[in-house]
Structure formats: C-alpha cells, structure tokens
Amino acid sequence: MQSYTWARCLLVCIVAGSFLGGSPQKAFAFSGSEYFPQPPKLPAFKYFEAALLQDAQTGQVLFSHNSQKIWPQASLTKMMLGLIVFEDIERGRVSLETQVTISRRASRTKGRTISLRAGQVFQLAELLRAVLVTSANDAAVAIAEHVCGSVSRCVQRMNARARQLGMEQTQYRTVNGMPTRTDRAPDKASADDIALLSRVLLRHHHVLAWTSQPSMSFGHRRKPLPNTNRLVGRIHGVDGLKTGFTNKARFNLVTTAQRGPLRLIAVVFGGKTSRVRFRVAEDLLEWGFSNFTRLPLIESGSLLWVEVRVENGNLSAFQPVAAATAAPLVPKGDIGAVSIALQLPTQVVAPVLRNQVLGEVVVRRGKQTLATIPAVSPDDIPQARWAHARR
C-alpha cells in the first residue's frame, strides 16, 4: 500500500508540472532504481512443454516459456464449450434451468464420465458444472447436442468464436478434447490462446462459483465428484479453472487465483506427470504474487494533463481523455523504472468528433511497453461560425 500511495502522490506532482509548463510530447518517469525479480524456481523445462503467467485484468504477461507452442488441449477444450453456452444464456437462447435429455451418443462417450444414461433428463446448469469441475466427457456431448443441435455444429461454433477472440493458434475438432481416430489431429492451442480464453470465460460469475469448490454433487448420488484441479482448497486464493489429460497432451492445466486486488492466470502444457503441472502452476502463482504489485496510473475517462489547441473551432483548446485504464503490474521496488509518454499533436483542426482518437498514452517499464491507451476527444467540437463565413 505504501508504494501505491507514494506513486500516486508523485504522479500528481509531475502531472501538475507538465500541465502548467511542459510540452505535450514530454515523457515523465518516476525516479528510482530498477529492480528485476529473480525468475520463478520451476522444475527443469524438460518436464513440461510450455508455461505462462498472466495478469487476468489486463493480459499482461509476467512469465512465458514456449507460450506460442501449439499443443494438444485435451479437456481444456471444454472451456470453449462453456463459453459458448454462457454466451447463449446471455442472449436468452437457453437458460441454466433448461432441461437436457441425454442421447444415446452422449451415454456412450468414453474417458472420464459421470455415467449418464440415454433418456435421462438434467438441468443444463448441472451438466455444465460437471463439465467444468469434474471434466465429464459425456455431459459435454449432451450439452453440445442440445445447445447447438449437434456435436459437429458445436465444433464449428467453437472454432468461429476462437477466431473472433483472436485465438490464432487454436483448432477444435471435438467438444471435450477426447482423442478420436489415430489418424486425426487432436484439439490444439497455445498457452497464449488458452490464457486469452480464460480471461473471457472468467467474466461469467458462475465459472468461479463452481470451480472454486473442491467437489460437487450430481443427481441423486451421495458420493461427491472431485474437482480435478487439486490446487483448489490447497493453495491460497486458487478458485479455478480447468485440467486436461490425454496420452498425447500429457498433463495440462490452467488455474487462477486472487489475492487482494490481483488475479493471476497460470497455464501449463505437457507436464510429464500430474504432480509436475500442479507444481509449476503453484510456483508461478507464488512467484507472481510475491514479486508484483499493481500500479494504478490512469483511469478510463480521466482528463489528461495537456491541452490541445483547436484551429477554426468554437473552442480554442481542450484536454483529451484516456479511453482506457492503465494499471499495470510492476515488480515490487521497480516503480522507478515506469514512465508515461503522451504522443499527441499540439493542435487539431475543427471539426473534432466525440471519442475521436487523437494520439496515445504509452506506459513503459524501461524499454518494455506495459500499456498503450488511445487519447480521445471528450466532446464534439464543431467549426466556429466565423470559419464557415470565411469560406
């Protein structure tokens, strides 16, 4: 908290000085010495294929190893199925109370299942919870058939949504990640893509409400079904998200944790053992929470500290506003390496439209760019009447 307070006070002082007499192109930095945290103490890279640690709020990457490597997803595939369903619920196409009848195909699904039988009827919420918490393959097929009309149509929708999100290294072939014929490629993605999907999925509050539970009940069974994520209930703050395993993929994991204002996402691909994937994710999370802090710099909609003159306008000058929030994570003790630069023209010609992009605010830590935020006009600025008359 002391670093937050100190940073805010210093920011106000420098902003005031820049507004009163500085150039709009001037960059300012917090004084101090640079601090670089030691890399996390992970198992040797030969024990896993890829790993990523990301800020859930901004997508800022804190640690990356082979994060663009394309790898079999296994049951991480079910995360996209979940997103498709939650978005259909938002659109009113289905509801959590929708009744789903189990088909013969769903009842014959192999791998990890909850032993659904053809003709049984369950609420969509109950089946979806079984998919996300205990990774039920048969429940995934039943959901895909009901929500999309068929498994193949659901796969098409999943791929289309992946493209919309910018998941460029992702390809879905199933709705649950189960291996198909030996001559057919598995569902694949990169750790970067899975982290992006996780951030979007976490916007739906039911996800963490379900995946934060160590176990779940289903139907009339007395014995609870375990959460496949063993970090839940064991590591402080962990409340999701999804595991995956096949012989080709080995042991995958995407997990998330929140401590105070920070939520982090850790992705691990291809662990040699289940224990390795949990160990790597735990080490990444502990390292991230121990070494980074959020630095709130700019609020979305706040006035920037420079004036832009207007030629031929009914207003002589105005202050641009930030179109987004800048609150990057920085290493604790390294606030001194953070700088903010405004890249704006000193003058524009009317008319100017509300929310018209004028330039940008760039936040850097040394040579690393932490955030780039558009600087926009706060209002419409029409031409002055005399400018029309002069024509």
PyMOL commands that set and color helices and strands:
alter all, ss='L'
color gray80, all
select helices_A, chain A and resi 2-21+45-47+74-90+104-107+124-133+137-148+151-165+191-201+205-211+274-291+335-337+385-390
alter helices_A, ss='H'
color red, helices_A
select strands_A, chain A and resi 27-29+50-55+61-65+71-72+99-101+121-123+188-189+215-216+225-226+238-246+250-259+262-271+292-294+308-311+317-318+321-322+329-331+338-343+347-349+357-365+368-376
alter strands_A, ss='S'
color yellow, strands_A
deselect
rebuild
show_as cartoon
